[in-house]
Amino acid sequence: MECGSTPTTFTSGSSGMLEVSLISGSGGRGGAGDPGGPRAIVHGKIPVQTNFEIKIYAGCQGGSGSGHMGGGGGGASAVTVNGVVKLVAGGGGGAGMGNGSNPGGSAGAPNGGSGRGSCGTQGGGGANQSSPGHGGSGNRGKPSGDSGSLNGNGGNAPGCSGRSGGQGWRNGGCSNDNPGDGGGGGGGAGYKGGGAGGTGCHGGSGGGGSSWAAEDVTGVSWSVSGQGDGQATFSTP
């Protein structure tokens, strides 16, 4: 299936367990070549009844920076059943423009990893189930990154003058180009997104979004691996 904000939608034909594997979008690379935060991989079995509406989203990778730009945050992948979110893979944080030292924060299970800073800037915080990631502070009078959103979108770097975040169930934050800022964190689970990195001399990287499963989801497993767009595979009952 294609990544983005438009889900694959279908109706369950019978009662049973919907088995799903979600892979989120990774964060975008920074202008100095630092990798974005890797993708979250989440697997689970979701109980469904006949004629339940199921929507499955695959998040896209954040845009990769060039020159002094950071990379955008990765989009979150998710499954909803009758409009209720059941399983989410949070996106990776975008990399800062940090001369080979600012990879983005990993998407977590269930907590996102923080992004790195350098040269006096701070990376954005990783999201968790109780709060979004904090924005990283800038240096040399440059502004701080935004915190992640309570609804799960990643925090934006100031001005959004760099690259866009990846689209998905929730979107990664945009990056900055002044002279290099971290990308926003990926869209988080539990409605929490990662924070953006601070601006300045080598901008900080964005924090990763958190991953999450509802209480009735069984057989849940978590891992983090790889770069690129998100994916989703599933088998119906």
N, C-alpha and C positions, 0 to 999 in steps of 0.2 A: 504494500500500500504506500501511497505517497505521503510525505510528511507535510505538516501545515495545520492550519486552524480549522479545516473542514474535516469532520470525522467520517469514517466508514460506519454506516448505520444499517442495522438489520433487526429483525424480530426473531426471538427464539422460537423454534418450532416445537420444542418439548421441554419438560422439566428435567433438571439435572445440574451438572457442573460445567460451567464455561471455563476452559483452561486457557490462560493468556500469558504470553511472554512479551514484555514491553522493553524497548530500548529507547532512551531519551536522546535528544540532540546534544552533541558535545559543544563546548565553548569554541569560539573562533580563535585563530592564531593571532598573536600580536605582530606588530610591524617588524620587530627584530627576530621573528621566527619562533618565539616561545609558543608551545602548544596550549590550546584551550583545555579546560578541565574535561576529563574523559566522561564517557556516557555511563549512565546508570542502567543496569539490567535487572529487571524485576519480574518474577514469575509467581503466579498464584492461580487458585481455583475458586471461582465465584459461583455461588448457588443462584440459579435462575428458574423461573416458572415459564410455562407456555405463554407466548405472546408478550413477553417483556421486551421493551425497546432497549437495544444495546448500541452504544456509540464508542468507537475506539479511535483515539487520536495518536498520531506519531509526531513527535517534536522534531524540528529541523535544527541543523547546526547553525551556530551564530556566524555572522559574517566575519571574514578574516581581514585583519588590518594590513595596511601598507604604510611605508614611511614611518611616521611617528604615531600612527593610530594603534589603539588597542583593538581587541576582537570583541564581538558581541557575545552575549550569553546564549546558551543553548535552550531550546524549547522543551517543555515537559510533555511526556507521553502519558496517556491515561485511558481508563475504561470507566464509563458511566452506565448504570442500569436504571431505567425509568427515571433518568435525570439525577440520580444519586451517584457521586463519585465512589468507586470501589478500590481502585488500584492506580498508583501514580509512580512514574519514574521521573525524578527531578533532573533538570538540565545542568550541564557543566558550566562553570564560570568562564567568562572570556579572559584571555591573557592580556597582561599589560605590556606596554612598550618598554621593556626593561633590560635590553642588551643581553638577552639569553638567561635572565634570572627570574622571570616573572610568569611562570605557568599559571593557568587559571585553577580555581578551586574545583575539586571533584564534587560531583553530585553524590549525595550521601544515602545511607540506608540505616536509619532514617535521617541522619543529620548530614547536611552539606559541609564540605571542607572549606576553610577560609582561603582566600586568595593571598598571594605574596605581595609585599611592597619592596621598594628599594630607593636609595637616594633620599630617604626622608619621607616618602609617601607610605601609606598603609593600604594593604589589600582589603577588599570587602569581606565581611563575615559570612560564613555559611549559615543557611537557614536550618531551623529545627521545628519540631511540632508545636512549640509554644510561642515562637517569635520568628519574624523574618531576620535575615542577616543585616547587620549594621553596615552603613556606608564607610569606606575607608577614607582617611583624612589625606588632604593634599599637603604640598609644601610650597615654599617660595610665594606665598600669598595666593596659591591656586585653590579652587574650591574642593570640597569633599564630594565623594560619590553619594548617590541616594541610597537609602536603605531599601531592602526588598519590600514588595507590597504584601499586605495582609491577604490579598486574594491569590497570591502565588506568582505574580509576575516578578521578574528580576528587576533589581534596581538599575536606574539609568546613570551613566556617567554624565557629568555636567555638560549641557548644551547639545548632546547627541550629535556631535559633529563628525563622528567616525563611522562605524558600521552598525547596522541594525542587528538586533537580537533575533534568534531563530523563532519562528512561529510554532505553535503547538496548542495543547490544551491550555497551558499558560505560556507566556512568551518570555524569552530572555531579554535582558536590558541592552540598550545601545551603548556603544563605546564613544570615546572622545579623541580629539586630535590636537592637544594643546599642552605640551608638545607630545604627549602620549599618555593615555589614561587607560585604566583597566576596563574591560567589558563588564556589563552588568551580569549578575548571577543568573543562573538558569531559573526557569519557573519551578517553584517548589511544590511539594506535596503538603497535605495538611493546610493548604492555602497560604503557604509561606514561601517567599522567594529569597534568593541570595542577594547580598549587597554589592554595589558597584565599587570599584577601586578609586582611590584618590588621584587627583590630577597633579602634575608637576614635573620635576626632573625625573623622568622614567615613572610613568604612572603605575599605580598598583593594579593588580588583577582582581577580577570579580570573584565573589564566593559562589559556591555551588548551591543549587536548590536541594531540598530534602525529598526523599521518597517515602511512600506511605501506603498502607493497606488497611482497609476497613476490618472490623472485628470478625465479620462473618467470612472473610477470605481465608482459605486454608492452603497449606502447602507452600507458604511464601518463602522465597529465597531471594537473596540480594547479591549483586556483585557490581564491579566497576571496570570497564574496559573499553579502549578504543576511541577513535575519532570518527566524526562524520554525522550524517543525518540519522535520526531515530527510525526505528522500525517497530512493527507489531505483528505477531503471529498468534493465531488462536484456533481452538477446536471447539465446536458446539456440541451440546449433549445429544 
